[in-house]
Amino acid sequence: MKKEERKLSLAASIVASTLAVAAPAFAEGEVVFSSWGGSFQDALRSAMLEPAASALGVTVKEDTTNGIQDVRAQITAGAVAWDVTEQDLPSCETLSREGSLEPIDYSIVDTTGIPEELIHENYIGFINFTKVIAYRKDVFGDNGPSNWAEFWDLENFPGKRSMHGKVNYNLEAALMADGVPMAEVYDTLATDEGMARAWAKLEEIAPEVTVWYRGGSQSAQLLRDGEVDVIHMGHNRVESVIESGIDVAYAFDGGTMDVDCLLVPKGAPNVENAMGLINELLSAEAQARLAVTMPLGPVNTGAFDTGIISGEQALLVNTHPSNYGKQLLVDPNFYIGQLGELTEKFDTLIQQ
């Protein structure tokens, strides 16, 4: 059995065995939603999926995704199991250019409060999130690595490192570690010299990385269990570790902010219900409920006007004005057209 078919078979079996998030007695039909799993998906369930299921009168089922290849595998096999999936922005644009997505029905999906640059024919922005440098205080006290130069500095900040096992964010981090100002990162990466500089810096840290994690739930487990001492990971996942009683520190300075989007794979079995679900997930109230449940950045600006997010809670949200400017907003256009090539080179580097 080919790798893609094995993955599809596994995904299909998981979907089949997944319990409904909510199934009102009057429910008509279903919709299958796929996201990143772990505490993040737990938050989505309580803040968004359960209320959406009740409002729509449909059964919402869940699965988890590891990224773009999962979507491609289902489409290639002609057996699409997911109706809506959350993916990173470069993957959304890549799948759109490949003709792999259903168009978003904007007669159903209300875009009020959504920035224009996040509204596309075949996908739409969902949440803003930031990967920050987080460290265990039982190892570093109050003086752990707090910027990229210090993350690279094993002499003054010894400890087990972990980074995300995909190229996204790591080239940017490498340049910041090498002294490139945040505002100049993508201009530098646009040159051959800048790209070479980023790879050279990554080659310095790669042998010292204990774990290249693949998913958000794994990153939280690594930090929570003390398998690593310092890690570049989603700040919402860090908050879940803190809530579990582990003394961990992080800051938004130098964080890499990105946007996840929602899409409907071509051939999805429940397209109309998919559009209804997307509309519910993007409402100001749903976005605010998620921000209260987990400190993620709403893409719907109306979320901060609902009264659901308190002033104190807003300070933990990465899109709050006091935090926004401290972070590097990842440019998806950098990866479009070269993501495959960059991924192949990155995978070779981290496997050495």
Contacts in CASP RR format, 6 or more apart in sequence:
PFRMAT RR
TARGET T0000
AUTHOR 0000-0000-0000
METHOD contacts of the structure
MODEL  1
MKKEERKLSLAASIVASTLAVAAPAFAEGEVVFSSWGGSFQDALRSAMLE
PAASALGVTVKEDTTNGIQDVRAQITAGAVAWDVTEQDLPSCETLSREGS
LEPIDYSIVDTTGIPEELIHENYIGFINFTKVIAYRKDVFGDNGPSNWAE
FWDLENFPGKRSMHGKVNYNLEAALMADGVPMAEVYDTLATDEGMARAWA
KLEEIAPEVTVWYRGGSQSAQLLRDGEVDVIHMGHNRVESVIESGIDVAY
AFDGGTMDVDCLLVPKGAPNVENAMGLINELLSAEAQARLAVTMPLGPVN
TGAFDTGIISGEQALLVNTHPSNYGKQLLVDPNFYIGQLGELTEKFDTLI
QQ
1 9 0 8 1.000
4 69 0 8 1.000
4 72 0 8 1.000
4 73 0 8 1.000
4 76 0 8 1.000
4 77 0 8 1.000
5 73 0 8 1.000
5 77 0 8 1.000
7 69 0 8 1.000
7 70 0 8 1.000
7 73 0 8 1.000
8 73 0 8 1.000
8 74 0 8 1.000
8 77 0 8 1.000
8 79 0 8 1.000
8 81 0 8 1.000
11 63 0 8 1.000
11 70 0 8 1.000
11 73 0 8 1.000
11 74 0 8 1.000
11 81 0 8 1.000
11 82 0 8 1.000
12 79 0 8 1.000
12 81 0 8 1.000
14 63 0 8 1.000
14 64 0 8 1.000
15 32 0 8 1.000
15 61 0 8 1.000
15 63 0 8 1.000
15 81 0 8 1.000
15 82 0 8 1.000
18 61 0 8 1.000
18 62 0 8 1.000
18 63 0 8 1.000
19 61 0 8 1.000
20 30 0 8 1.000
20 53 0 8 1.000
20 59 0 8 1.000
20 60 0 8 1.000
20 61 0 8 1.000
21 45 0 8 1.000
21 49 0 8 1.000
21 50 0 8 1.000
21 53 0 8 1.000
21 59 0 8 1.000
21 60 0 8 1.000
21 61 0 8 1.000
21 62 0 8 1.000
22 49 0 8 1.000
22 50 0 8 1.000
22 53 0 8 1.000
22 54 0 8 1.000
22 59 0 8 1.000
22 60 0 8 1.000
23 53 0 8 1.000
23 59 0 8 1.000
24 53 0 8 1.000
24 54 0 8 1.000
24 57 0 8 1.000
26 57 0 8 1.000
27 53 0 8 1.000
27 57 0 8 1.000
27 58 0 8 1.000
27 59 0 8 1.000
28 57 0 8 1.000
28 58 0 8 1.000
29 58 0 8 1.000
29 59 0 8 1.000
29 270 0 8 1.000
29 273 0 8 1.000
30 58 0 8 1.000
30 59 0 8 1.000
30 60 0 8 1.000
30 61 0 8 1.000
30 270 0 8 1.000
30 273 0 8 1.000
31 56 0 8 1.000
31 58 0 8 1.000
31 59 0 8 1.000
31 60 0 8 1.000
31 61 0 8 1.000
31 83 0 8 1.000
31 84 0 8 1.000
31 270 0 8 1.000
31 273 0 8 1.000
31 274 0 8 1.000
31 276 0 8 1.000
31 277 0 8 1.000
32 60 0 8 1.000
32 61 0 8 1.000
32 62 0 8 1.000
32 63 0 8 1.000
32 81 0 8 1.000
32 82 0 8 1.000
32 83 0 8 1.000
32 84 0 8 1.000
32 269 0 8 1.000
32 270 0 8 1.000
33 49 0 8 1.000
33 60 0 8 1.000
33 61 0 8 1.000
33 62 0 8 1.000
33 63 0 8 1.000
33 82 0 8 1.000
33 83 0 8 1.000
33 84 0 8 1.000
33 85 0 8 1.000
33 277 0 8 1.000
34 62 0 8 1.000
34 63 0 8 1.000
34 64 0 8 1.000
34 65 0 8 1.000
34 70 0 8 1.000
34 82 0 8 1.000
34 84 0 8 1.000
34 85 0 8 1.000
34 86 0 8 1.000
35 41 0 8 1.000
35 44 0 8 1.000
35 62 0 8 1.000
35 64 0 8 1.000
35 65 0 8 1.000
35 85 0 8 1.000
35 86 0 8 1.000
36 64 0 8 1.000
36 65 0 8 1.000
36 86 0 8 1.000
36 215 0 8 1.000
36 216 0 8 1.000
36 217 0 8 1.000
37 64 0 8 1.000
37 216 0 8 1.000
37 217 0 8 1.000
38 64 0 8 1.000
38 216 0 8 1.000
38 217 0 8 1.000
38 220 0 8 1.000
39 217 0 8 1.000
39 220 0 8 1.000
39 236 0 8 1.000
39 237 0 8 1.000
39 240 0 8 1.000
39 294 0 8 1.000
40 216 0 8 1.000
40 217 0 8 1.000
40 236 0 8 1.000
40 237 0 8 1.000
40 294 0 8 1.000
41 62 0 8 1.000
41 64 0 8 1.000
43 236 0 8 1.000
43 290 0 8 1.000
43 293 0 8 1.000
43 294 0 8 1.000
43 296 0 8 1.000
44 290 0 8 1.000
45 62 0 8 1.000
46 293 0 8 1.000
47 286 0 8 1.000
47 289 0 8 1.000
47 290 0 8 1.000
47 292 0 8 1.000
47 293 0 8 1.000
47 294 0 8 1.000
48 280 0 8 1.000
48 281 0 8 1.000
48 286 0 8 1.000
48 289 0 8 1.000
48 290 0 8 1.000
49 60 0 8 1.000
49 62 0 8 1.000
50 60 0 8 1.000
51 280 0 8 1.000
51 286 0 8 1.000
51 289 0 8 1.000
52 60 0 8 1.000
52 276 0 8 1.000
52 277 0 8 1.000
52 280 0 8 1.000
52 281 0 8 1.000
52 286 0 8 1.000
53 59 0 8 1.000
53 60 0 8 1.000
55 280 0 8 1.000
56 273 0 8 1.000
56 276 0 8 1.000
56 277 0 8 1.000
56 280 0 8 1.000
58 273 0 8 1.000
58 277 0 8 1.000
60 277 0 8 1.000
63 81 0 8 1.000
63 82 0 8 1.000
65 71 0 8 1.000
65 82 0 8 1.000
65 85 0 8 1.000
65 86 0 8 1.000
65 87 0 8 1.000
66 214 0 8 1.000
66 215 0 8 1.000
67 87 0 8 1.000
67 88 0 8 1.000
67 91 0 8 1.000
68 87 0 8 1.000
68 91 0 8 1.000
68 94 0 8 1.000
68 95 0 8 1.000
70 85 0 8 1.000
71 82 0 8 1.000
71 85 0 8 1.000
71 87 0 8 1.000
71 91 0 8 1.000
71 95 0 8 1.000
71 100 0 8 1.000
71 263 0 8 1.000
71 265 0 8 1.000
72 95 0 8 1.000
72 100 0 8 1.000
74 80 0 8 1.000
74 81 0 8 1.000
74 82 0 8 1.000
74 265 0 8 1.000
75 100 0 8 1.000
75 265 0 8 1.000
75 266 0 8 1.000
75 267 0 8 1.000
78 267 0 8 1.000
80 265 0 8 1.000
80 266 0 8 1.000
80 267 0 8 1.000
80 268 0 8 1.000
80 269 0 8 1.000
82 265 0 8 1.000
82 268 0 8 1.000
83 264 0 8 1.000
83 265 0 8 1.000
83 268 0 8 1.000
83 269 0 8 1.000
83 270 0 8 1.000
83 271 0 8 1.000
83 273 0 8 1.000
83 274 0 8 1.000
83 277 0 8 1.000
84 262 0 8 1.000
84 263 0 8 1.000
84 264 0 8 1.000
84 268 0 8 1.000
84 274 0 8 1.000
84 277 0 8 1.000
84 278 0 8 1.000
85 262 0 8 1.000
85 263 0 8 1.000
85 265 0 8 1.000
86 126 0 8 1.000
86 260 0 8 1.000
86 261 0 8 1.000
86 262 0 8 1.000
87 95 0 8 1.000
87 123 0 8 1.000
87 260 0 8 1.000
87 261 0 8 1.000
87 263 0 8 1.000
88 168 0 8 1.000
88 258 0 8 1.000
88 259 0 8 1.000
88 260 0 8 1.000
88 261 0 8 1.000
88 332 0 8 1.000
89 125 0 8 1.000
89 258 0 8 1.000
89 259 0 8 1.000
89 260 0 8 1.000
89 261 0 8 1.000
89 330 0 8 1.000
89 332 0 8 1.000
90 168 0 8 1.000
90 332 0 8 1.000
90 335 0 8 1.000
90 336 0 8 1.000
90 339 0 8 1.000
92 101 0 8 1.000
92 120 0 8 1.000
92 122 0 8 1.000
92 123 0 8 1.000
92 125 0 8 1.000
92 261 0 8 1.000
92 263 0 8 1.000
93 120 0 8 1.000
93 123 0 8 1.000
93 332 0 8 1.000
93 336 0 8 1.000
94 336 0 8 1.000
94 337 0 8 1.000
94 339 0 8 1.000
95 101 0 8 1.000
95 122 0 8 1.000
95 123 0 8 1.000
95 263 0 8 1.000
95 265 0 8 1.000
96 120 0 8 1.000
96 121 0 8 1.000
96 122 0 8 1.000
96 123 0 8 1.000
96 263 0 8 1.000
97 336 0 8 1.000
99 122 0 8 1.000
99 266 0 8 1.000
100 265 0 8 1.000
100 266 0 8 1.000
101 122 0 8 1.000
101 123 0 8 1.000
101 263 0 8 1.000
101 264 0 8 1.000
101 265 0 8 1.000
101 266 0 8 1.000
102 122 0 8 1.000
102 264 0 8 1.000
102 265 0 8 1.000
102 266 0 8 1.000
102 267 0 8 1.000
102 268 0 8 1.000
102 271 0 8 1.000
102 274 0 8 1.000
103 121 0 8 1.000
103 122 0 8 1.000
104 120 0 8 1.000
104 121 0 8 1.000
104 122 0 8 1.000
104 123 0 8 1.000
104 124 0 8 1.000
104 264 0 8 1.000
104 275 0 8 1.000
104 278 0 8 1.000
105 271 0 8 1.000
105 272 0 8 1.000
105 275 0 8 1.000
108 272 0 8 1.000
108 275 0 8 1.000
108 276 0 8 1.000
108 278 0 8 1.000
108 279 0 8 1.000
109 124 0 8 1.000
109 275 0 8 1.000
109 276 0 8 1.000
109 278 0 8 1.000
109 279 0 8 1.000
109 282 0 8 1.000
110 279 0 8 1.000
110 282 0 8 1.000
110 283 0 8 1.000
111 119 0 8 1.000
111 124 0 8 1.000
111 282 0 8 1.000
112 284 0 8 1.000
112 300 0 8 1.000
113 284 0 8 1.000
113 300 0 8 1.000
113 301 0 8 1.000
113 302 0 8 1.000
114 124 0 8 1.000
114 125 0 8 1.000
114 282 0 8 1.000
114 299 0 8 1.000
114 300 0 8 1.000
114 301 0 8 1.000
115 299 0 8 1.000
115 301 0 8 1.000
118 124 0 8 1.000
118 125 0 8 1.000
118 259 0 8 1.000
118 261 0 8 1.000
118 299 0 8 1.000
119 125 0 8 1.000
120 261 0 8 1.000
122 263 0 8 1.000
122 264 0 8 1.000
123 261 0 8 1.000
123 262 0 8 1.000
123 263 0 8 1.000
124 261 0 8 1.000
124 262 0 8 1.000
124 278 0 8 1.000
124 282 0 8 1.000
125 259 0 8 1.000
125 260 0 8 1.000
125 261 0 8 1.000
125 262 0 8 1.000
125 282 0 8 1.000
125 299 0 8 1.000
126 259 0 8 1.000
126 260 0 8 1.000
126 261 0 8 1.000
126 262 0 8 1.000
126 281 0 8 1.000
126 282 0 8 1.000
126 299 0 8 1.000
127 259 0 8 1.000
127 260 0 8 1.000
127 287 0 8 1.000
127 290 0 8 1.000
127 296 0 8 1.000
127 297 0 8 1.000
127 298 0 8 1.000
127 299 0 8 1.000
128 257 0 8 1.000
128 258 0 8 1.000
128 259 0 8 1.000
128 296 0 8 1.000
128 297 0 8 1.000
128 298 0 8 1.000
128 299 0 8 1.000
128 318 0 8 1.000
128 319 0 8 1.000
129 234 0 8 1.000
129 235 0 8 1.000
129 236 0 8 1.000
129 257 0 8 1.000
129 258 0 8 1.000
129 259 0 8 1.000
129 260 0 8 1.000
129 296 0 8 1.000
129 297 0 8 1.000
129 318 0 8 1.000
130 234 0 8 1.000
130 235 0 8 1.000
130 252 0 8 1.000
130 255 0 8 1.000
130 256 0 8 1.000
130 257 0 8 1.000
130 258 0 8 1.000
130 318 0 8 1.000
130 327 0 8 1.000
131 164 0 8 1.000
131 169 0 8 1.000
131 232 0 8 1.000
131 233 0 8 1.000
131 234 0 8 1.000
131 235 0 8 1.000
131 255 0 8 1.000
131 256 0 8 1.000
131 258 0 8 1.000
132 232 0 8 1.000
132 233 0 8 1.000
132 234 0 8 1.000
132 235 0 8 1.000
132 238 0 8 1.000
132 250 0 8 1.000
132 251 0 8 1.000
132 252 0 8 1.000
132 254 0 8 1.000
132 255 0 8 1.000
133 145 0 8 1.000
133 146 0 8 1.000
133 147 0 8 1.000
133 148 0 8 1.000
133 151 0 8 1.000
133 230 0 8 1.000
133 231 0 8 1.000
133 232 0 8 1.000
133 250 0 8 1.000
133 251 0 8 1.000
133 254 0 8 1.000
133 255 0 8 1.000
134 223 0 8 1.000
134 230 0 8 1.000
134 231 0 8 1.000
134 232 0 8 1.000
134 233 0 8 1.000
134 235 0 8 1.000
134 238 0 8 1.000
134 241 0 8 1.000
134 248 0 8 1.000
134 249 0 8 1.000
134 250 0 8 1.000
135 144 0 8 1.000
135 145 0 8 1.000
135 229 0 8 1.000
135 230 0 8 1.000
135 231 0 8 1.000
135 248 0 8 1.000
135 249 0 8 1.000
135 250 0 8 1.000
136 223 0 8 1.000
136 226 0 8 1.000
136 229 0 8 1.000
136 230 0 8 1.000
136 246 0 8 1.000
136 247 0 8 1.000
136 248 0 8 1.000
137 247 0 8 1.000
137 248 0 8 1.000
137 249 0 8 1.000
138 247 0 8 1.000
139 159 0 8 1.000
139 229 0 8 1.000
139 230 0 8 1.000
140 157 0 8 1.000
140 229 0 8 1.000
140 230 0 8 1.000
140 249 0 8 1.000
141 249 0 8 1.000
142 249 0 8 1.000
144 150 0 8 1.000
144 157 0 8 1.000
144 230 0 8 1.000
144 249 0 8 1.000
145 151 0 8 1.000
145 153 0 8 1.000
145 157 0 8 1.000
145 230 0 8 1.000
146 251 0 8 1.000
146 253 0 8 1.000
147 176 0 8 1.000
147 253 0 8 1.000
147 254 0 8 1.000
148 173 0 8 1.000
148 174 0 8 1.000
148 176 0 8 1.000
148 177 0 8 1.000
148 179 0 8 1.000
148 254 0 8 1.000
149 176 0 8 1.000
149 177 0 8 1.000
149 179 0 8 1.000
150 156 0 8 1.000
150 157 0 8 1.000
151 157 0 8 1.000
151 161 0 8 1.000
151 173 0 8 1.000
151 177 0 8 1.000
151 205 0 8 1.000
151 230 0 8 1.000
151 232 0 8 1.000
152 177 0 8 1.000
152 201 0 8 1.000
152 204 0 8 1.000
152 205 0 8 1.000
154 161 0 8 1.000
154 208 0 8 1.000
157 230 0 8 1.000
159 228 0 8 1.000
159 229 0 8 1.000
159 230 0 8 1.000
160 210 0 8 1.000
160 211 0 8 1.000
160 227 0 8 1.000
160 228 0 8 1.000
160 229 0 8 1.000
160 230 0 8 1.000
161 205 0 8 1.000
161 208 0 8 1.000
161 209 0 8 1.000
161 210 0 8 1.000
161 228 0 8 1.000
161 229 0 8 1.000
161 230 0 8 1.000
161 231 0 8 1.000
162 209 0 8 1.000
162 210 0 8 1.000
162 211 0 8 1.000
162 212 0 8 1.000
162 213 0 8 1.000
162 219 0 8 1.000
162 222 0 8 1.000
162 223 0 8 1.000
162 227 0 8 1.000
162 228 0 8 1.000
162 230 0 8 1.000
162 231 0 8 1.000
162 232 0 8 1.000
162 233 0 8 1.000
163 170 0 8 1.000
163 173 0 8 1.000
163 205 0 8 1.000
163 209 0 8 1.000
163 212 0 8 1.000
163 213 0 8 1.000
163 231 0 8 1.000
163 232 0 8 1.000
164 170 0 8 1.000
164 212 0 8 1.000
164 213 0 8 1.000
164 215 0 8 1.000
164 219 0 8 1.000
164 232 0 8 1.000
164 233 0 8 1.000
165 212 0 8 1.000
165 213 0 8 1.000
165 214 0 8 1.000
165 346 0 8 1.000
165 350 0 8 1.000
166 214 0 8 1.000
166 343 0 8 1.000
166 346 0 8 1.000
167 335 0 8 1.000
167 339 0 8 1.000
167 342 0 8 1.000
167 343 0 8 1.000
167 345 0 8 1.000
167 346 0 8 1.000
168 258 0 8 1.000
168 330 0 8 1.000
168 335 0 8 1.000
169 232 0 8 1.000
169 256 0 8 1.000
169 258 0 8 1.000
169 330 0 8 1.000
170 202 0 8 1.000
170 346 0 8 1.000
171 189 0 8 1.000
171 195 0 8 1.000
171 198 0 8 1.000
171 199 0 8 1.000
171 202 0 8 1.000
171 342 0 8 1.000
172 185 0 8 1.000
172 186 0 8 1.000
172 189 0 8 1.000
172 198 0 8 1.000
172 256 0 8 1.000
172 328 0 8 1.000
172 330 0 8 1.000
173 232 0 8 1.000
173 256 0 8 1.000
174 197 0 8 1.000
174 198 0 8 1.000
174 199 0 8 1.000
174 201 0 8 1.000
174 202 0 8 1.000
174 205 0 8 1.000
175 185 0 8 1.000
175 188 0 8 1.000
175 189 0 8 1.000
175 194 0 8 1.000
175 197 0 8 1.000
175 198 0 8 1.000
175 201 0 8 1.000
176 182 0 8 1.000
176 185 0 8 1.000
176 254 0 8 1.000
176 328 0 8 1.000
177 201 0 8 1.000
177 205 0 8 1.000
178 197 0 8 1.000
178 198 0 8 1.000
178 201 0 8 1.000
180 188 0 8 1.000
180 197 0 8 1.000
182 254 0 8 1.000
182 328 0 8 1.000
185 328 0 8 1.000
186 331 0 8 1.000
186 334 0 8 1.000
188 194 0 8 1.000
188 197 0 8 1.000
188 198 0 8 1.000
189 195 0 8 1.000
189 198 0 8 1.000
189 334 0 8 1.000
190 334 0 8 1.000
199 345 0 8 1.000
199 349 0 8 1.000
202 346 0 8 1.000
202 349 0 8 1.000
203 349 0 8 1.000
206 349 0 8 1.000
206 350 0 8 1.000
206 352 0 8 1.000
207 352 0 8 1.000
209 350 0 8 1.000
210 227 0 8 1.000
210 228 0 8 1.000
211 222 0 8 1.000
211 227 0 8 1.000
211 228 0 8 1.000
212 350 0 8 1.000
213 219 0 8 1.000
213 222 0 8 1.000
213 231 0 8 1.000
213 233 0 8 1.000
216 233 0 8 1.000
216 234 0 8 1.000
216 237 0 8 1.000
217 237 0 8 1.000
219 231 0 8 1.000
219 233 0 8 1.000
219 234 0 8 1.000
219 237 0 8 1.000
220 233 0 8 1.000
220 237 0 8 1.000
220 238 0 8 1.000
220 240 0 8 1.000
220 241 0 8 1.000
221 227 0 8 1.000
222 228 0 8 1.000
222 231 0 8 1.000
223 231 0 8 1.000
223 233 0 8 1.000
223 237 0 8 1.000
223 238 0 8 1.000
223 241 0 8 1.000
223 246 0 8 1.000
223 248 0 8 1.000
224 241 0 8 1.000
224 244 0 8 1.000
224 246 0 8 1.000
232 256 0 8 1.000
235 250 0 8 1.000
235 252 0 8 1.000
235 295 0 8 1.000
235 318 0 8 1.000
236 294 0 8 1.000
236 295 0 8 1.000
236 296 0 8 1.000
238 248 0 8 1.000
238 250 0 8 1.000
239 294 0 8 1.000
239 295 0 8 1.000
239 316 0 8 1.000
240 294 0 8 1.000
241 248 0 8 1.000
242 248 0 8 1.000
251 326 0 8 1.000
252 318 0 8 1.000
252 323 0 8 1.000
252 326 0 8 1.000
252 327 0 8 1.000
253 326 0 8 1.000
253 327 0 8 1.000
254 326 0 8 1.000
254 327 0 8 1.000
254 328 0 8 1.000
255 326 0 8 1.000
255 327 0 8 1.000
255 328 0 8 1.000
256 327 0 8 1.000
256 328 0 8 1.000
256 330 0 8 1.000
257 318 0 8 1.000
257 324 0 8 1.000
257 327 0 8 1.000
257 328 0 8 1.000
257 329 0 8 1.000
257 330 0 8 1.000
258 329 0 8 1.000
258 330 0 8 1.000
259 299 0 8 1.000
259 330 0 8 1.000
259 332 0 8 1.000
262 278 0 8 1.000
262 281 0 8 1.000
262 282 0 8 1.000
264 271 0 8 1.000
264 274 0 8 1.000
264 275 0 8 1.000
264 278 0 8 1.000
268 274 0 8 1.000
280 286 0 8 1.000
281 287 0 8 1.000
282 299 0 8 1.000
282 300 0 8 1.000
283 300 0 8 1.000
284 298 0 8 1.000
284 300 0 8 1.000
284 302 0 8 1.000
284 303 0 8 1.000
284 305 0 8 1.000
284 306 0 8 1.000
285 303 0 8 1.000
285 306 0 8 1.000
285 308 0 8 1.000
287 297 0 8 1.000
287 298 0 8 1.000
287 299 0 8 1.000
287 300 0 8 1.000
287 302 0 8 1.000
287 303 0 8 1.000
288 298 0 8 1.000
288 302 0 8 1.000
288 303 0 8 1.000
288 304 0 8 1.000
288 306 0 8 1.000
288 307 0 8 1.000
288 308 0 8 1.000
288 309 0 8 1.000
289 308 0 8 1.000
290 296 0 8 1.000
290 298 0 8 1.000
291 297 0 8 1.000
291 298 0 8 1.000
291 303 0 8 1.000
291 308 0 8 1.000
291 309 0 8 1.000
291 313 0 8 1.000
291 317 0 8 1.000
292 308 0 8 1.000
292 309 0 8 1.000
292 313 0 8 1.000
295 313 0 8 1.000
295 316 0 8 1.000
295 317 0 8 1.000
295 318 0 8 1.000
296 317 0 8 1.000
296 318 0 8 1.000
297 317 0 8 1.000
297 318 0 8 1.000
297 319 0 8 1.000
298 304 0 8 1.000
298 317 0 8 1.000
298 319 0 8 1.000
303 309 0 8 1.000
304 314 0 8 1.000
309 317 0 8 1.000
314 320 0 8 1.000
315 322 0 8 1.000
315 323 0 8 1.000
317 323 0 8 1.000
318 324 0 8 1.000
318 327 0 8 1.000
335 342 0 8 1.000
END
